[in-house]
């Protein structure tokens, strides 16, 4: 119970509706009992002195965060409020900070693990506790640990065990004996089928793990209760910035270099350039292009900058950025200065009115990071 008058800096409301209409990989429905046991397990490991002494490392590292949690409240059938002394100007950060409940493992597996670690003292949650007490570091993919887990589940089923400390709200017990027996049966059948205790939720389930062969097998979980379908997380492709035609004119040693660049993209674009001697790595000129129309930009490198260049190859790198997308567009142009006084470009060739060394401009696209796509999924 929370003392009267207790206050908190922030309140986060989690809606588990999509979880509670779905199932664990062993076929049992996900319920509020799974949420509550994860909270109970986390807090009990820290504030139960006996458990904290056993899993000292976990307890010490978790306590600063848990000390800022002021309370929980169940709202209706699917929502949980978490009150926390934490604030950030981004709401997502507060929601992440307060995410003490998690739905990675069914409550009966968590309860069996707790019994092995804290009552039977035959396993440990951390490597430090495993070394201190000379017991295995509990892993639900290792055969010996899974056998221990199976025996504990059998004992829980025989005794009609229900962790009332975790599930009793007032005079109401969230889990009935039938609910508990259904869970124990499903978990035991899963262990028999796959030889592992890894039971979770989501679009894929782990069905085989061979550490010696460094092999793991995932199978698609296509239960009709799964709330998401292909395409639900696709938000469309990001708009990109593109370079169009590039024209050069009036370039040469001791003469200004004039370049006209076309670029398109979302939002307000900014185009910058840098001219480098690739032999010495020396920067000859750099700056920001001048916008002259919606899609056209001018670059002019003054003669005072080109007076020091000699005959040879020079690299002009262009970058275009936008105030609406986080990626850049890049392009490199190779300029070649020669002696015949004619100006030509890989894109557009224009004769200069003066006899100056020839400059050949050859656009060379640089791979855009926008084309390298990763994959991600929901965090919770």
Residue, then its C-alpha position, 0 to 999 in steps of 0.5 A: x500500500x502507498x502512504x496517503x499524500x505520496x506524490x510523484x513527478x510523472x505518471x506513465x500509463x501503459x496500455x497492454x490491450x494488444x498483449x492481452x489479446x495475444x498469446x505466449x508461444x506455448x499457447x497461453x494467453x498473456x494476462x495482467x498476472x504476467x505484468x504483476x509478477x515481473x514487477x513483484x520479482x524485480x522489487x522483491x529481489x531488491x527490498x527482500x533482504x534475504x534475496x538481496x543478499x543472495x543476488x547482491x549485484x543485481x540488487x545494488x544496481x537496480x535499487x537507485x532506479x526502483x527508489x524513484x518508483x512511487x507506485x502502480x495502479x491498475x486501470x480497468x482490464x488492460x492499463x497500468x499506471x506507473x508513478x515515478x520521480x523522474x522528468x524529461x522534456x521528451x515523454x518517450x524518455x519518461x516512458x522508457x525510464x518507468x518501464x519496470x514491468x516487462x512481458x518477456x517471460x510467462x509468470x510461471x517460468x519466472x516463479x519457477x526460476x525464483x524458487x530455484x535461485x532463492x529457495x532451492x539455492x540450486x542456481x543463480x541469476x548473476x555470474x557473481x552469485x553463481x561464483x559465490x555459491x558454486x551453483x550454475x548461472x541459470x540459463x534456460x537453453x542449457x540442458x541441466x538448467x532446463x531439467x532443474x526448471x522442469x522439476x520445479x514446475x512439476x512440484x508447483x503443479x503437484x502442490x497447486x502453487x500460486x504465488x499469492x504475494x504477487x497476485x493478491x489485490x485486496x481480497x482478489x487473487x488474479x490467478x485461479x488454480x485452473x489458470x495456474x495448472x493450465x500454465x504449468x501444463x503448457x510450459x512442461x509440454x513446451x520443454x518436452x517438445x523443444x528441450x528449452x525453457x525459453x518461452x516468450x511472445x512475438x512474431x518468432x519463437x526460438x525452437x532450437x539452440x546448439x551452443x557447441x555448433x553456434x546454431x539457433x533456429x527461429x520459427x515464425x509464430x503465426x497464431x491468429x491472436x498475434x495483433x500485428x500483420x505484415x506492413x503494420x510497421x512500414x511507415x513508407x520510404x524516407x524522402x531523399x535529396x537528389x542532385x540533378x544536372x551540373x554545369x561548369x563554366x569560366x574555370x582555369x588557373x587564375x580565373x574564377x570557377x563557376x558551377x551551376x548545380x541542380x538539387x531537389x528534395x524536401x524542405x529547405x535545402x542547403x548546398x555546401x562545397x569544398x575543393x581539394x587538391x587530392x595529391x597534397x590533401x590541401x583545401x583550395x576553397x570551401x563555402x556555401x552555394x547561393x540559391x538562385x531558384x527553387x532547384x538551382x544553386x550557384x557556386x563561384x570560386x574566385x580567381x584569388x583561390x585558383x591562382x595558386x593551382x597548377x595543371x592537374x586533377x582537383x576534387x570538388x565535393x558537394x553536400x546537400x542537406x535539408x531541414x526535414x530529413x536527417x540524411x545528406x546527399x553527396x556528389x564528387x566532381x573531378x576537375x582537370x585543368x589543362x592548357x588548351x583553353x577550352x572548358x568542357x564538363x561531363x554534364x554540360x560543356x560551355x566555351x569560355x570567352x577567355x582563353x584559359x586552361x581547360x577544365x573537365x568536370x566529371x560527376x562521380x556519385x558517392x553512395x548515399x547512406x540513405x540506400x543502406x537500410x537496416x531493420x528494427x522493431x518495436x521495443x516493447 
